[in-house]
Amino acid sequence: MEHDNNETPPCVAQWVDTDGGRLHACIWHREVAHQRTPIVMLHDSLGSVELWRDFPARLALATGRAVVAYDRLGFGRSDSHGGTLGKNFIAQECHASLLPVLDRFGLERAILFGHSVGGGMAVAAAAQCAARVAAVVTESAQAFVEDRTLDGVRQARRNFSDPAQVARLAKYHGDQARSRWVLDAWIDTWLAPGYANWSLDEKLHCPLLALHGERDEFGSALHPQRIVALGAPGELLMLDDCGHVPHRQQMAIVLPAVQAFLQRHAATIDHARSTGA
């Protein structure tokens, strides 16, 4: 089912209370949220709801599903984090933020769409809370700590030595960017010696689609190959002439690919409708 016209649906903002603080969240195409399993988006290490730009609305239009995106604690308009990210922050996101978001919107199950580190969070959440996750789409996700990933992070650290780059980030993250918390949460975590052995090894029991750009500066094709092996079934789509942000660089390919994936597995994904208010 697709939206009735070519106009992208508007978003409705919502605050979500968690043990760590309030999260800022938005929902598009809310009127169908309890008719078909919705999509929940998990952003990357420097991301936010606003930095998804028009992609959530276009995803809602293309799939005919409600789409929810939220700012993780310490990012975007959500409350400040007040600490540092621990080694297990990817696995902890499910209970810390994702489940409160699902509960706030009254969603029994969701399709998770995660970009970069958000993709790792989506995989971890599907393994931890299988009853709440109907399918997973990862985009440019990391599955382990690769030299190519660390080289990309080091290059980003050099780029953000420019105050103008930090100011640009502050447009989306406010004081959390000006204090460099957002940057440090990403750079220091990935470059920490204690993080070197991190990997995604969870086995999933839901459909999974891994999207990855062939020119991704933060990870080789080994990442989506490993992620696909976790899903049941798992599918891989490598994107030509594409870097780390396929939903922006290759949106014309990403949208129909996600739509087709969800259609192929609709019987599994939609067998239990979301309920609630």
C-alpha positions as CSV (number, residue, x, y, z in Angstrom):
1,M,0.0,0.0,0.0
2,E,1.4,3.4,-0.9
3,H,0.4,6.9,0.1
4,D,-2.5,8.2,-1.9
5,N,-0.5,11.0,-3.6
6,N,3.0,12.2,-4.2
7,E,3.0,14.6,-1.3
8,T,5.2,13.4,1.5
9,P,3.4,13.1,4.8
10,P,4.1,15.6,7.6
11,C,5.7,14.7,10.8
12,V,4.3,14.9,14.4
13,A,6.8,15.5,17.2
14,Q,6.6,13.7,20.5
15,W,8.6,13.6,23.7
16,V,9.6,10.2,25.1
17,D,10.5,9.8,28.8
18,T,13.4,7.4,29.6
19,D,15.4,6.7,32.7
20,G,18.2,8.8,31.2
21,G,16.2,11.7,30.1
22,R,13.7,12.9,27.5
23,L,14.1,11.9,23.9
24,H,12.8,14.0,20.9
25,A,11.0,11.8,18.4
26,C,8.9,12.3,15.3
27,I,6.4,10.2,13.4
28,W,5.4,10.4,9.7
29,H,2.2,8.8,8.3
30,R,0.9,8.2,11.8
31,E,-2.6,7.3,10.6
32,V,-1.4,3.9,9.4
33,A,0.8,3.1,12.4
34,H,-1.6,0.5,13.7
35,Q,-2.5,-1.0,10.3
36,R,0.9,-2.1,9.2
37,T,4.1,-2.7,11.1
38,P,5.9,0.7,11.2
39,I,9.5,1.5,10.6
40,V,11.7,3.0,13.4
41,M,14.9,4.7,12.4
42,L,18.2,4.7,14.4
43,H,20.7,7.4,13.4
44,D,24.4,7.3,13.0
45,S,27.2,8.6,15.3
46,L,26.7,12.3,14.4
47,G,23.1,12.0,13.4
48,S,19.7,13.3,14.5
49,V,16.1,13.4,13.3
50,E,16.8,16.6,11.5
51,L,19.8,15.2,9.7
52,W,17.7,12.4,8.1
53,R,16.3,15.4,6.2
54,D,13.4,14.3,4.0
55,F,14.3,10.7,3.9
56,P,11.8,9.5,6.7
57,A,8.9,11.2,4.9
58,R,9.9,9.7,1.5
59,L,10.3,6.3,3.1
60,A,6.8,6.6,4.6
61,L,5.5,7.6,1.2
62,A,7.3,4.8,-0.7
63,T,6.3,2.0,1.8
64,G,2.9,3.1,2.9
65,R,4.0,2.6,6.5
66,A,4.4,4.9,9.5
67,V,8.0,6.0,10.1
68,V,9.4,7.0,13.5
69,A,12.8,8.6,14.1
70,Y,14.2,9.8,17.3
71,D,17.3,11.6,18.7
72,R,19.4,9.4,20.9
73,L,20.2,10.8,24.4
74,G,22.8,13.5,23.9
75,F,21.9,14.1,20.3
76,G,19.7,16.5,18.4
77,R,16.9,17.9,20.6
78,S,17.0,15.2,23.2
79,D,18.3,15.8,26.7
80,S,22.0,15.8,27.3
81,H,23.7,12.5,28.0
82,G,25.6,13.6,31.1
83,G,28.3,11.0,30.8
84,T,30.5,9.0,28.4
85,L,29.5,6.1,26.1
86,G,30.4,2.7,27.6
87,K,31.9,-0.2,25.6
88,N,28.4,-1.8,25.4
89,F,26.5,1.3,24.3
90,I,25.4,-0.3,21.0
91,A,23.7,-3.3,22.9
92,Q,22.3,-1.0,25.6
93,E,20.4,1.2,23.1
94,C,17.5,-1.3,22.9
95,H,16.4,-1.0,26.5
96,A,17.7,2.5,27.2
97,S,15.8,4.2,24.3
98,L,14.3,2.0,21.6
99,L,11.8,0.2,23.8
100,P,10.6,3.4,25.5
101,V,10.1,4.9,22.0
102,L,8.0,1.9,20.9
103,D,6.0,2.0,24.1
104,R,5.4,5.8,23.8
105,F,3.9,5.4,20.3
106,G,2.0,2.2,21.3
107,L,3.9,0.0,18.8
108,E,3.9,-3.7,19.6
109,R,6.4,-4.5,16.8
110,A,8.6,-2.5,14.4
111,I,10.9,-2.7,11.4
112,L,14.2,-1.2,12.4
113,F,16.2,0.9,9.9
114,G,19.7,1.7,11.2
115,H,22.4,3.9,9.6
116,S,26.0,3.2,10.5
117,V,26.3,2.6,14.3
118,G,22.4,2.7,14.3
119,G,22.5,-0.4,12.1
120,G,24.5,-2.2,14.8
121,M,22.0,-1.0,17.3
122,A,19.2,-2.4,15.1
123,V,20.8,-5.8,14.9
124,A,21.5,-5.9,18.6
125,A,17.9,-4.9,19.4
126,A,16.5,-7.5,17.1
127,A,18.6,-10.2,18.9
128,Q,17.6,-8.9,22.4
129,C,13.9,-8.3,21.8
130,A,12.9,-10.6,19.0
131,A,9.2,-10.3,19.8
132,R,9.3,-6.5,19.2
133,V,11.3,-6.5,15.9
134,A,9.7,-7.7,12.7
135,A,12.6,-7.0,10.3
136,V,15.9,-5.1,10.1
137,V,17.4,-2.9,7.4
138,T,21.0,-1.9,8.0
139,E,22.7,0.9,6.0
140,S,26.5,1.3,6.1
141,A,26.6,-0.6,9.4
142,Q,29.8,-1.8,11.1
143,A,30.0,-5.4,12.3
144,F,33.5,-5.2,13.8
145,V,36.4,-2.8,14.2
146,E,38.2,-2.6,10.9
147,D,41.4,-0.6,10.1
148,R,39.3,1.1,7.3
149,T,36.8,2.2,9.9
150,L,39.4,3.6,12.3
151,D,41.2,5.4,9.4
152,G,37.9,7.1,8.6
153,V,37.3,8.1,12.2
154,R,40.9,9.5,12.4
155,Q,40.3,11.5,9.2
156,A,37.0,12.8,10.7
157,R,38.9,13.9,13.8
158,R,41.3,15.9,11.6
159,N,38.4,17.4,9.7
160,F,36.7,18.5,12.9
161,S,39.8,20.4,14.1
162,D,38.3,23.1,11.9
163,P,36.0,25.3,14.2
164,A,33.7,25.9,11.3
165,Q,32.9,22.1,11.1
166,V,32.1,22.1,14.8
167,A,29.8,25.1,14.4
168,R,28.0,23.3,11.6
169,L,27.4,20.3,13.9
170,A,26.1,22.6,16.6
171,K,23.3,23.6,14.3
172,Y,21.8,20.2,14.9
173,H,23.1,19.3,18.3
174,G,23.4,22.6,20.1
175,D,25.5,22.7,23.3
176,Q,26.3,19.0,23.0
177,A,28.3,19.8,19.8
178,R,29.8,23.0,21.1
179,S,31.2,21.1,24.1
180,R,32.4,18.4,21.7
181,W,30.5,15.7,23.5
182,V,28.9,14.5,20.3
183,L,32.3,14.3,18.6
184,D,34.0,12.7,21.5
185,A,31.3,10.1,22.0
186,W,32.0,8.9,18.5
187,I,35.7,9.4,18.0
188,D,37.0,8.5,21.5
189,T,34.7,5.4,21.7
190,W,35.8,3.9,18.4
191,L,39.5,4.7,18.9
192,A,39.6,3.4,22.5
193,P,41.9,0.3,22.8
194,G,39.2,-1.4,24.9
195,Y,36.8,-1.3,21.9
196,A,39.1,-3.0,19.5
197,N,37.5,-6.5,19.9
198,W,33.9,-5.3,19.6
199,S,31.8,-7.2,17.0
200,L,28.2,-8.1,16.1
201,D,27.7,-11.8,16.6
202,E,24.0,-12.0,17.4
203,K,21.9,-14.5,15.4
204,L,18.6,-13.0,14.2
205,H,15.3,-14.7,13.5
206,C,13.8,-12.1,11.3
207,P,14.4,-10.9,7.7
208,L,17.4,-8.6,7.3
209,L,18.5,-6.4,4.4
210,A,22.0,-4.9,4.5
211,L,22.7,-1.9,2.3
212,H,26.3,-0.8,1.7
213,G,28.1,1.6,-0.6
214,E,31.1,0.2,-2.4
215,R,33.0,3.4,-1.6
216,D,32.0,3.5,2.0
217,E,34.9,5.3,3.8
218,F,34.1,3.7,7.2
219,G,33.9,0.0,6.2
220,S,34.5,-2.5,3.5
221,A,32.1,-5.1,2.1
222,L,33.2,-7.5,4.8
223,H,30.7,-5.7,7.2
224,P,27.5,-6.2,5.3
225,Q,28.6,-9.7,4.4
226,R,29.0,-10.5,8.1
227,I,25.7,-8.8,8.9
228,V,23.7,-10.7,6.3
229,A,25.0,-14.0,7.7
230,L,23.2,-13.0,11.0
231,G,19.7,-12.7,9.5
232,A,17.1,-15.3,8.7
233,P,16.8,-14.7,5.8
234,G,19.5,-12.2,5.0
235,E,19.9,-10.1,1.9
236,L,22.7,-7.9,0.7
237,L,22.7,-5.0,-1.7
238,M,26.0,-3.3,-2.6
239,L,25.6,0.2,-4.2
240,D,27.9,1.3,-6.9
241,D,29.4,4.8,-6.8
242,C,28.2,5.3,-3.2
243,G,29.9,6.2,0.1
244,H,28.7,6.1,3.7
245,V,25.3,7.7,3.3
246,P,23.3,5.7,0.7
247,H,19.9,7.2,1.7
248,R,21.3,10.6,0.6
249,Q,23.7,9.6,-2.2
250,Q,21.5,6.9,-3.8
251,M,18.0,7.5,-2.5
252,A,16.5,6.6,-5.9
253,I,17.9,3.1,-5.4
254,V,17.5,2.8,-1.6
255,L,13.8,3.6,-1.4
256,P,12.6,1.0,-4.0
257,A,15.0,-1.6,-2.6
258,V,13.6,-1.2,1.0
259,Q,10.0,-1.2,-0.4
260,A,10.7,-4.4,-2.4
261,F,12.3,-6.1,0.6
262,L,9.4,-5.3,2.9
263,Q,6.9,-6.5,0.2
264,R,8.8,-9.8,-0.2
265,H,8.5,-10.4,3.6
266,A,5.2,-8.8,4.2
267,A,3.5,-12.0,5.4
268,T,6.1,-12.3,8.1
269,I,6.5,-8.7,9.0
270,D,2.7,-7.9,9.2
271,H,1.4,-11.1,10.7
272,A,0.9,-9.3,14.0
273,R,-0.4,-5.8,13.8
274,S,0.7,-3.0,16.1
275,T,-1.7,-2.1,18.8
276,G,-2.2,0.8,21.2
277,A,-3.0,4.5,21.1
